[in-house]
Amino acid sequence: MEKEVYLGLIKAFDLKQAVALITITGVRGSTPRKPGAKMLVFPDGTTVGTIGGGCGEAEARREALNVLASRSSKIHHLNMTADIAQDEGMVCGGIMELFIDYLDAHSPENETCLIKDYLSAQEDTAAPVLVTVIEAFEESLIGKKMFVKNNGEVVGDLGAEELSKVALESAKVGGKGYRPLLVSLDSRFEPCDTAKTKPAFRFLVEPPTTVVKLLILGAGHIALPLATMAKIVGYEVSVVDDRPSFANSSRFPTADAVICDDFERAIDGIKINSQTFVVIITRGHRYDKVCLRKVINQPASYIGMIGSRKRVKALIAELVEEGVPSELLQDLHSPIGLKIGAETPEELAVSILGELISVQRELDQSGRLR
């Protein structure tokens, strides 16, 4: 959840104010935002966040105000096909499915507490996976929520035991990816193909974040183009180095954070979770080893380290001899990057970024139910 939307929800609950939360649950064709993007609409018409701007967003806002008036959540299909786009001056030509969720601080206490608990869980290391019913033949189930913390704790339920059971399994899978997962079930709670069968239930599984955090350890020549390109494709980029002349915001103007400190101390201060990718490209074997030892037992989804096969093999042997479990080192991506014959820092950055994207897509696919 984007920070501004998260803060807007906290504000609404503090003021005991009803709001409508718009979430893109599916897209077809060219659209300005992708599934998972959110916009919060207050009763006075003010908004927080965006689902793309323009006339389409204005229509979504009107529908959100209708939801606030009716106090009933619903699905709305926002049609931005070419003809409409031309007539209304929009630049996109696709269709977005929106779930417009009515949230009220005066709702039953258990529903209000669940949302507050979910917002609190996002502040700590619980990495909650949220599941929301967006379609059901029993209207009372629409909008029901539950979330699962990374320690396995389940908060809430979806109003039907079998539905909650399937949702829990889906949350375990969907939480590993970076894209929301839309699950469709028939009346027997079995996955169904919506092109052939109208689902009896649909629910949205939202991972803790849709933003991949890229931690670059080492601020040398490869880090420069890698940080720039990674930011372009949407990663949240942090760069660490112990040299002030290398680790500074002037050198990395696009990075979200630049940390100049001892590598071990800097890593201790960074929260590494399943939404974190780590790239180790320091200036030498000694520093690579220090960084790898610090991050190898962290729950990062990707850890890659630069170096020749011979050098990497020797470093791994050293760590094993020092007591690092060999199984932890089996998933290390090294030599780092895709094999594209890269030679220059820029080409090496492309090969590394290509591997990051490949791993991310594999994680997304592993979390997608048929």
SVG drawing of the C-alpha trace seen along z (x, -y; Angstrom):
<svg xmlns="http://www.w3.org/2000/svg" viewBox="-27 -18 67 46">
<polyline fill="none" stroke="black" stroke-width="0.4" points="0.0,0.0 1.4,-3.4 2.4,-5.4 0.1,-8.4 -2.9,-6.0 -1.8,-4.3 -1.5,-7.6 -4.9,-8.7 -6.6,-5.6 -5.0,-6.2 -6.3,-9.8 -9.8,-8.7 -10.0,-6.2 -8.6,-8.8 -11.3,-11.2 -13.9,-8.3 -14.7,-9.2 -16.1,-6.9 -14.0,-6.6 -14.1,-4.7 -10.9,-2.8 -10.5,-2.2 -8.2,0.7 -7.5,1.7 -8.1,5.5 -7.7,6.2 -6.8,4.5 -7.2,5.2 -5.4,3.2 -3.4,0.0 -4.1,-1.5 -2.2,-4.2 -1.9,-2.1 -1.7,1.6 -3.5,4.0 -2.9,3.0 -2.9,-0.7 -5.2,-2.5 -7.0,-5.8 -8.8,-6.9 -11.9,-9.1 -13.3,-11.1 -16.9,-12.2 -16.1,-15.8 -14.6,-14.5 -11.0,-15.0 -8.7,-12.1 -5.4,-10.6 -3.4,-8.5 -4.1,-8.0 -5.3,-5.3 -4.1,-7.2 -5.6,-10.7 -7.8,-12.2 -11.4,-11.6 -11.2,-8.0 -10.1,-8.9 -12.9,-11.5 -15.5,-8.7 -14.0,-6.5 -14.3,-9.3 -18.0,-9.8 -18.6,-6.0 -16.7,-6.2 -19.0,-9.0 -22.0,-6.8 -20.5,-4.0 -20.2,-6.3 -23.8,-7.4 -25.0,-3.8 -22.6,-2.4 -22.1,0.6 -18.9,1.9 -19.0,2.8 -17.1,3.6 -17.0,1.0 -15.6,1.4 -13.9,-1.8 -14.0,-1.7 -11.2,-3.7 -11.4,-2.1 -10.1,-4.1 -13.4,-5.7 -14.1,-6.9 -10.6,-8.0 -10.8,-10.1 -14.1,-11.7 -13.0,-12.5 -9.4,-13.4 -7.9,-10.4 -4.7,-8.9 -5.3,-5.2 -7.4,-2.7 -8.1,0.1 -10.5,1.3 -9.8,1.3 -11.8,3.3 -12.1,1.4 -13.1,2.7 -14.6,-0.3 -14.5,0.7 -16.7,-1.1 -14.7,-1.6 -16.3,-3.1 -14.8,-3.7 -18.4,-3.1 -18.6,0.3 -18.9,3.3 -16.0,3.3 -14.4,6.5 -14.3,5.0 -12.9,1.7 -10.3,3.4 -9.2,5.7 -8.4,2.8 -6.6,0.9 -4.6,4.1 -3.7,4.5 -2.4,0.9 -0.4,1.4 1.1,4.7 2.4,2.7 4.4,0.6 6.4,3.4 8.1,6.5 4.8,8.6 4.6,8.2 0.9,8.8 -0.8,10.4 -4.3,9.0 -7.3,10.9 -10.5,9.1 -13.7,10.7 -14.7,8.6 -17.4,10.7 -19.8,13.3 -23.3,14.6 -23.9,13.7 -23.7,9.9 -22.9,9.8 -19.5,11.4 -18.4,8.7 -15.7,6.6 -14.9,9.2 -11.2,9.3 -8.5,11.3 -4.7,11.0 -1.8,13.3 1.4,12.2 4.8,13.7 4.8,15.7 1.6,17.5 -0.8,15.6 -4.2,15.2 -6.4,12.2 -10.0,12.1 -12.0,14.4 -14.0,14.2 -17.4,15.1 -17.4,18.7 -15.1,21.4 -14.2,23.1 -13.7,19.7 -11.3,18.6 -9.4,21.9 -8.8,21.4 -7.9,17.8 -5.3,18.8 -3.6,21.1 -3.7,18.4 -2.2,15.9 0.8,18.2 1.4,18.4 0.4,14.8 2.5,13.3 5.7,14.5 5.1,12.3 4.9,8.6 1.6,8.4 -1.9,8.7 -3.4,12.1 -7.1,12.4 -8.6,15.8 -11.9,17.0 -13.8,19.9 -16.9,21.9 -19.7,22.8 -17.7,25.8 -14.8,23.5 -12.7,24.8 -10.6,22.5 -12.5,21.8 -11.8,20.2 -13.9,17.0 -13.9,17.2 -16.0,20.3 -17.7,20.1 -19.2,17.3 -17.4,17.4 -19.4,17.8 -16.6,16.0 -13.6,13.8 -11.1,12.5 -8.0,10.3 -4.7,11.3 -2.4,8.3 1.3,8.9 2.8,6.7 4.1,4.4 4.1,4.2 7.4,2.3 10.7,4.3 13.4,2.9 16.8,3.1 19.8,2.9 23.0,2.2 26.1,2.8 28.9,1.0 28.8,-2.4 31.3,-1.9 31.0,-2.2 28.4,0.6 26.2,-0.8 25.7,-4.1 23.9,-2.8 22.2,0.0 20.7,-2.5 19.4,-4.7 17.9,-1.9 16.4,-0.1 14.6,-3.3 13.2,-3.7 11.6,-0.2 10.1,-0.9 12.4,0.4 13.0,-1.4 16.8,-1.8 19.2,-2.1 22.9,-2.3 25.5,-1.6 29.3,-2.3 31.8,-3.4 33.5,-6.0 32.0,-9.5 33.3,-10.4 31.2,-7.5 28.2,-7.2 26.5,-10.6 23.2,-11.9 25.0,-14.0 26.5,-10.9 23.2,-8.9 20.5,-11.6 17.8,-9.0 18.3,-6.7 15.8,-6.7 18.5,-6.3 22.3,-6.6 24.0,-5.4 27.7,-6.2 28.8,-3.9 30.7,-0.8 29.0,2.0 28.2,4.2 26.8,1.3 24.7,0.1 23.2,3.5 22.3,3.8 20.2,0.7 18.3,1.9 15.1,4.0 15.6,6.8 12.5,8.8 11.0,11.0 10.4,7.8 14.1,7.0 16.7,7.9 20.3,7.6 23.2,6.9 26.7,7.1 29.2,5.2 31.7,3.8 35.3,2.9 36.9,6.0 36.8,9.6 37.1,8.6 34.1,6.3 32.0,8.8 32.6,11.4 31.6,9.1 28.3,8.2 27.5,11.7 28.0,13.0 25.6,10.3 22.8,10.8 22.9,14.5 20.6,15.5 18.2,12.7 14.8,13.4 15.7,11.5 14.1,12.9 17.4,12.4 21.0,12.2 23.5,11.7 27.3,11.1 29.7,10.1 32.9,12.1 34.4,14.9 33.4,18.5 36.8,19.3 36.8,16.3 33.2,16.9 33.8,20.6 36.8,19.7 34.8,17.1 31.9,19.6 34.4,22.2 35.8,19.7 32.3,18.8 31.4,22.5 34.7,23.1 33.8,20.2 30.5,21.8 28.0,20.4 25.6,23.2 26.2,24.4 22.5,24.6 22.1,20.9 24.7,20.3 23.0,22.5 20.6,19.9 23.3,17.2 23.2,15.8 26.9,15.6 28.5,14.8 25.8,12.2 23.6,11.2 22.4,12.8 24.9,14.1 24.7,11.5 28.5,10.9 28.5,7.7 31.8,5.9 31.2,2.2 29.7,1.1 26.5,0.1 26.2,3.5 26.9,5.3 24.2,3.2 21.8,4.3 22.7,8.0 22.1,7.6 18.8,5.8 17.7,8.4 18.3,11.2 16.5,9.2 13.4,8.8 13.6,12.5 13.6,13.6 10.8,11.2 8.6,12.5 9.3,16.1 8.1,15.1 5.0,13.5 4.2,16.6 4.7,18.9 2.0,16.9 -0.5,17.0 -3.3,19.6 -4.9,20.9"/>
</svg>
